[in-house]
């Protein structure tokens, strides 16, 4: 796992009714393992995102959708890798 110390903090929770709950979250972790074939950098990463969860009448999860900005993860953990054209232009890369 790329971020074995990964933690999630719920910043805001909204009960949307019919068992649906929306959470705004912040994930924090340190890149100490392989992540999409990129070796550990030891850099800390913090990324905002959300979860959309549906619970049944017994309180069990029936649906779970997780959303986050993976580009923020890449730019924070791997700042030396060019991910966008803007990054390449800013660094003078071809």
C-alpha positions in Angstrom: 0.0 0.0 0.0 1.4 3.4 -1.0 0.1 5.2 2.2 0.0 2.7 5.1 -0.7 5.4 7.7 -3.6 6.8 5.7 -6.2 8.5 7.9 -9.6 10.0 7.0 -11.2 12.9 8.8 -14.8 13.8 8.2 -15.1 17.5 7.8 -18.8 17.7 7.1 -21.6 15.2 7.1 -25.0 15.6 5.4 -27.9 13.2 5.8 -29.5 13.3 2.4 -32.4 11.0 3.4 -33.5 7.5 2.2 -30.3 6.1 3.8 -27.9 8.3 1.8 -25.1 10.2 3.6 -22.6 12.6 2.1 -19.3 13.2 3.8 -16.7 15.8 2.9 -13.4 14.3 4.1 -9.6 15.0 4.3 -7.2 12.1 3.8 -3.7 12.3 5.2 -0.8 9.9 4.8 2.8 9.5 4.1 4.0 7.9 0.8 6.1 5.1 2.1 5.0 2.3 -0.3 4.4 1.6 -3.9 1.6 3.7 -5.4 0.7 3.1 -9.1 4.2 1.7 -9.7 5.9 4.8 -8.2 8.4 4.0 -5.4 8.1 5.6 -2.0 9.1 9.2 -1.6 8.5 9.6 2.1 6.5 12.8 1.4 3.3 13.6 3.4 0.1 14.0 1.4 -3.2 15.7 2.2 -6.1 15.6 -0.2 -9.8 16.6 0.2 -12.5 14.4 -1.2 -15.9 13.0 -0.5 -17.8 9.8 0.2 -21.4 9.1 -0.7 -22.7 6.1 1.3 -26.1 4.4 1.4 -27.2 2.4 4.4 -30.0 -0.1 4.6 -32.6 -0.3 7.4 -30.1 -2.4 9.5 -27.4 0.3 9.2 -25.3 -1.8 6.8 -23.6 -0.1 3.8 -25.2 -1.1 0.5 -23.4 1.5 -1.7 -20.1 3.3 -1.2 -18.7 5.9 -3.7 -15.4 7.6 -3.0 -14.2 10.7 -4.7 -10.9 12.5 -4.5 -8.5 14.5 -6.7 -5.7 12.1 -7.6 -3.8 14.8 -9.3 -3.3 16.5 -5.9 -1.9 13.3 -4.6 0.5 13.0 -7.5 1.6 16.7 -7.4 2.2 16.5 -3.6 3.9 13.1 -3.4 5.8 13.4 -6.7 6.6 17.0 -7.4 9.4 16.2 -9.8 7.1 14.4 -12.3 5.3 16.5 -14.9 1.6 15.5 -15.0 0.1 18.4 -17.0 1.1 20.6 -19.9 1.2 23.6 -17.5 3.7 21.8 -15.3 5.9 21.0 -18.3 5.7 24.6 -19.6 6.5 26.0 -16.1 9.6 23.8 -15.8 10.7 24.4 -19.4 10.3 20.7 -20.2 9.5 19.5 -23.7 
